[in-house]
Amino acid sequence: SASEDRLRRLIASSPDGIVITDRDGVIAFCNPAAEALLNRPRSALIGSPLGLPVDGSRSELELLRPDGRPLTAEMRVAPIEWLGMAGYLDNFRDITAHKETLQQLDDMRVRQIMVRDQFLSHVSHELR
């Protein structure tokens, strides 16, 4: 049907990796973004165990890009029914840039606190 075709195109073009597993964690479906994030071709993924816990609702994973650089992915899991079988929808999102930005903001905040403390120490010393 037309709505199924739209849904398939939407899933295929999603920047998030989408993997569907059975209850035992064996992969039944994956989109192109999942192939890229998991660094394995669809042919190697389908029918293989995901190898990740699918019992939590959210977790962060450290993965490797094809060039060997690290990647942080957020994985969210939801129980679903897929083609008549009970399973899980595993959504993978690359949050590497987000984590790096948070780290930079944290580093900047620490530097600002140090500068403030040095300033207050200096002013306190001058007042004495």
FENSULVEN-V589547 format. One record per residue. N is the residue number from 1. RES is the residue in one small letter. D_LAST is the distance of its C-alpha to the last C-alpha in Angstrom with 2 decimals. Layout:
N_RES_D_LAST ; N_RES_D_LAST
This chain:
1_s_81.59 ; 2_a_79.45 ; 3_s_76.53 ; 4_e_76.62 ; 5_d_76.62 ; 6_r_73.60 ; 7_l_71.77 ; 8_r_72.63 ; 9_r_71.43 ; 10_l_68.18 ; 11_i_67.54 ; 12_a_68.57 ; 13_s_66.22 ; 14_s_63.21 ; 15_p_60.13 ; 16_d_59.47 ; 17_g_61.46 ; 18_i_63.93 ; 19_v_65.73 ; 20_i_68.18 ; 21_t_69.00 ; 22_d_71.43 ; 23_r_70.27 ; 24_d_70.33 ; 25_g_67.95 ; 26_v_70.73 ; 27_i_70.19 ; 28_a_72.83 ; 29_f_71.25 ; 30_c_68.45 ; 31_n_67.59 ; 32_p_66.80 ; 33_a_63.01 ; 34_a_63.29 ; 35_e_65.23 ; 36_a_62.44 ; 37_l_59.58 ; 38_l_61.46 ; 39_n_62.64 ; 40_r_66.25 ; 41_p_69.36 ; 42_r_70.99 ; 43_s_73.95 ; 44_a_71.75 ; 45_l_69.91 ; 46_i_72.81 ; 47_g_74.29 ; 48_s_71.44 ; 49_p_68.91 ; 50_l_65.57 ; 51_g_63.91 ; 52_l_60.93 ; 53_p_60.44 ; 54_v_61.73 ; 55_d_60.88 ; 56_g_57.36 ; 57_s_56.66 ; 58_r_53.86 ; 59_s_52.51 ; 60_e_50.92 ; 61_l_52.83 ; 62_e_52.09 ; 63_l_55.12 ; 64_l_56.07 ; 65_r_57.22 ; 66_p_60.43 ; 67_d_58.43 ; 68_g_56.56 ; 69_r_53.17 ; 70_p_51.61 ; 71_l_51.90 ; 72_t_50.40 ; 73_a_52.88 ; 74_e_52.67 ; 75_m_55.88 ; 76_r_57.01 ; 77_v_60.17 ; 78_a_62.56 ; 79_p_65.93 ; 80_i_68.82 ; 81_e_72.58 ; 82_w_73.78 ; 83_l_77.50 ; 84_g_78.39 ; 85_m_76.18 ; 86_a_73.01 ; 87_g_70.07 ; 88_y_66.54 ; 89_l_65.09 ; 90_d_62.21 ; 91_n_60.04 ; 92_f_57.88 ; 93_r_55.17 ; 94_d_53.24 ; 95_i_49.56 ; 96_t_48.24 ; 97_a_46.70 ; 98_h_45.17 ; 99_k_43.57 ; 100_e_42.26 ; 101_t_40.71 ; 102_l_39.03 ; 103_q_37.64 ; 104_q_36.32 ; 105_l_34.64 ; 106_d_33.09 ; 107_d_31.85 ; 108_m_30.38 ; 109_r_28.61 ; 110_v_27.08 ; 111_r_25.89 ; 112_q_24.37 ; 113_i_22.46 ; 114_m_21.17 ; 115_v_20.07 ; 116_r_18.37 ; 117_d_16.53 ; 118_q_15.47 ; 119_f_14.33 ; 120_l_12.29 ; 121_s_10.73 ; 122_h_10.04 ; 123_v_8.71 ; 124_s_6.40 ; 125_h_5.28 ; 126_e_5.43 ; 127_l_3.80 ; 128_r_0.00
